[in-house]
Amino acid sequence: MPSNQNPLGALPARFRRERVLIIGCGDVGQRAARVLQPAGRSGRGVALLALTRDASRKDALRAKGIRPLLGDLDQPATLRRLSGIATRVLHLAPPPSTQGQALDPRTMALLQVLRLRSQPLSLVYGSTSGVYGDCQGQWVAESRSVAPATERGLRRVNAERAVRFAGRSGLRASILRIPGIYAPDREGGTPRARLLRGTQVLQADDDVYTNHIHADDLARACVLALWRGKAQRIYHVSDDTQLKMGDYFDLAADLYGLPRPPRIAREQAATALPATLLSFMSESRRMRNQRLKTELRLALRHPTVLQGLKE
């Protein structure tokens, strides 16, 4: 959380206010802003800024206490105003989903402009657990080598490497590897719609382990990492749930009073389910989260999906 243990502490009080820039200020970014908001209201805490390429969002962001900055990660020339504007940066913008593209030009463009002058004290990058590929249900620590099996995963690995390289010039960069995000108040944030459609899941012998994090816990982890994250450190932002995908949907169905989804063999799934869903059903892992708890010192408010979905 905000602290005077940084170069700002040597300045007069009126100049000490931290400025946090959010890149990708969607659902999670706005939740992170709300975590920071109480200090900001005091006038001595955190000033919030957010990059947006949509001018129509400016009033909505201002209403949330966030100063909007118009710019587009896909147009680097529009980003120059970001140079030197923030003391800390939360980067949650995904790479472009261009087919055949294994790079993330958006992260490269952002890092280049941040290096121009007065580099921020810290940067937190929100990546994905998909960088590991299929781990066949094994427990995965942050030290495990990446092995992405999709273009989406390759782009994230490219972004992570760029962020870590930027850390060599003194930027304290932390990488959060994030699994499936859920929350009852998040659009598409629960399995309810899929259950209502009757979408099938894999039978037990073919099923895969999935990992989860409640959007509010993720937002709190993002904020803690801005101040507590170690340099060039990777963190798994995952809760304590140990469930296979089909069991997760069964649990949700029981909570909602809906029929459990039908189970099918993997061979049937290859023709019955969309490619995007199949890609998630092809990767199985269980993520260790000790660093999240011991280094960032996050106490999960929703330790399992059972508790999170009930709320």
Secondary structure, 3 states (H helix, E strand, C coil): CCCCCCHHHHCCHHHCCEEEEEECCCHHHHHHHHHHHHHHHCCCCEEEEEEECCHHHHHHHHHCCCEEEECECCEHHHHHHHCCCCCEEEECCCCCCCCCCCCCHHHHHHHHHHCCCCCCCEEEEEEEHHHHCCCCCCEECCCCCCCCCCHHHHHHHHHHHHHHHHHHHCCEEEEEEECEEECCCCCCCCCHHHHHHCCCEECHHHCCEECEEEHHHHHHHHHHHHHHCCCCEEEECCCCCCEEHHHHHHHHHHHHCCCCCCEECHHHHHHHCCHHHHHHCCCCCEECCHHHHHCCCCCCCCCCHHHHHHC
